[in-house]
């Protein structure tokens, strides 16, 4: 389930980039609004994906199954 949430965040980041590129062809206030909106979507999406990855790593470490810790067994086994 965690991977699904990360994928959604990355797809929304791509949508934000698309909004940003579409804003370039506009003029005036619409262009500025599109740029701000696109950047906001990208930043929030990337930060959301980073938080989900960090949470997954912390959960993995808490369970003792993180490959970086050198152990693939849960504590107490």
Sine and cosine of phi, psi and omega as CSV:
sin_phi,cos_phi,sin_psi,cos_psi,sin_omega,cos_omega
0.00,0.00,-0.54,0.84,-0.02,-1.00
-0.90,0.45,-0.64,0.77,0.00,-1.00
-0.89,0.45,-0.57,0.83,0.02,-1.00
-0.90,0.44,-0.68,0.74,0.01,-1.00
-0.91,0.42,-0.62,0.79,0.04,-1.00
-0.92,0.39,-0.66,0.75,0.02,-1.00
-0.89,0.46,-0.66,0.75,0.03,-1.00
-0.89,0.46,-0.65,0.76,0.02,-1.00
-0.89,0.45,-0.66,0.75,0.00,-1.00
-0.94,0.33,-0.58,0.82,0.07,-1.00
-0.92,0.40,-0.65,0.76,0.03,-1.00
-0.92,0.39,-0.49,0.87,0.10,-0.99
-0.90,0.43,-0.66,0.76,0.06,-1.00
-0.90,0.43,-0.61,0.79,0.05,-1.00
-0.90,0.44,-0.65,0.76,0.06,-1.00
-0.88,0.48,-0.66,0.75,0.05,-1.00
-0.90,0.44,-0.64,0.76,0.03,-1.00
-0.89,0.46,-0.68,0.73,0.05,-1.00
-0.86,0.51,-0.67,0.74,0.00,-1.00
-0.89,0.46,-0.67,0.74,0.01,-1.00
-0.94,0.33,-0.57,0.82,0.04,-1.00
-0.93,0.36,-0.52,0.85,0.00,-1.00
-0.91,0.42,-0.47,0.88,-0.02,-1.00
-0.89,0.46,-0.46,0.89,-0.03,-1.00
-1.00,0.03,-0.05,1.00,0.00,-1.00
-1.00,-0.05,0.07,-1.00,-0.02,-1.00
-0.77,-0.64,0.47,-0.88,0.14,-0.99
0.92,0.38,-0.69,-0.72,-0.08,-1.00
-0.92,0.38,-0.53,0.85,0.02,-1.00
-0.90,0.44,-0.63,0.77,0.02,-1.00
-0.90,0.44,-0.75,0.67,0.00,-1.00
-0.88,0.47,-0.71,0.71,0.02,-1.00
-0.87,0.49,-0.70,0.72,0.03,-1.00
-0.89,0.46,-0.64,0.77,0.03,-1.00
-0.91,0.42,-0.73,0.68,0.01,-1.00
-0.88,0.47,-0.70,0.71,0.00,-1.00
-0.90,0.44,-0.70,0.71,0.02,-1.00
-0.88,0.47,-0.71,0.70,0.02,-1.00
-0.90,0.43,-0.66,0.75,0.01,-1.00
-0.89,0.46,-0.69,0.72,0.01,-1.00
-0.89,0.46,-0.71,0.70,0.00,-1.00
-0.89,0.46,-0.74,0.67,-0.03,-1.00
-0.89,0.46,-0.72,0.70,-0.01,-1.00
-0.90,0.43,-0.64,0.77,0.00,-1.00
-0.92,0.40,-0.71,0.71,-0.01,-1.00
-0.92,0.39,-0.67,0.74,0.05,-1.00
-0.90,0.44,-0.63,0.78,0.05,-1.00
-0.89,0.45,-0.69,0.73,0.03,-1.00
-0.90,0.43,-0.66,0.75,0.02,-1.00
-0.89,0.46,-0.66,0.75,0.03,-1.00
-0.90,0.44,-0.65,0.76,0.01,-1.00
-0.92,0.40,-0.62,0.78,0.05,-1.00
-0.92,0.40,-0.70,0.72,0.02,-1.00
-0.88,0.48,-0.68,0.73,0.01,-1.00
-0.90,0.44,-0.63,0.78,0.02,-1.00
-0.91,0.42,-0.64,0.76,0.03,-1.00
-0.91,0.42,-0.69,0.73,0.00,-1.00
-0.90,0.43,-0.64,0.77,0.03,-1.00
-0.91,0.42,-0.65,0.76,0.02,-1.00
-0.89,0.46,-0.70,0.72,0.01,-1.00
-0.91,0.42,-0.65,0.76,-0.02,-1.00
-0.90,0.44,-0.54,0.84,0.01,-1.00
-0.99,0.10,-0.15,0.99,0.00,-1.00
0.97,0.25,0.40,0.91,-0.04,-1.00
-0.91,-0.41,0.26,0.96,-0.05,-1.00
-0.98,0.19,0.80,-0.60,-0.01,-1.00
-0.89,0.46,-0.42,0.91,0.00,-1.00
-0.94,0.33,-0.33,0.94,-0.02,-1.00
-1.00,0.03,-0.13,0.99,0.04,-1.00
0.99,0.15,0.17,0.99,-0.01,-1.00
-0.75,-0.66,0.71,-0.71,0.04,-1.00
-0.94,-0.35,0.16,0.99,0.00,-1.00
-0.93,-0.37,0.52,-0.85,0.07,-1.00
-0.94,0.34,0.47,-0.88,0.02,-1.00
-0.86,0.50,0.60,-0.80,0.02,-1.00
1.00,-0.04,-0.01,1.00,0.00,-1.00
-0.98,-0.21,0.00,0.00,0.00,0.00
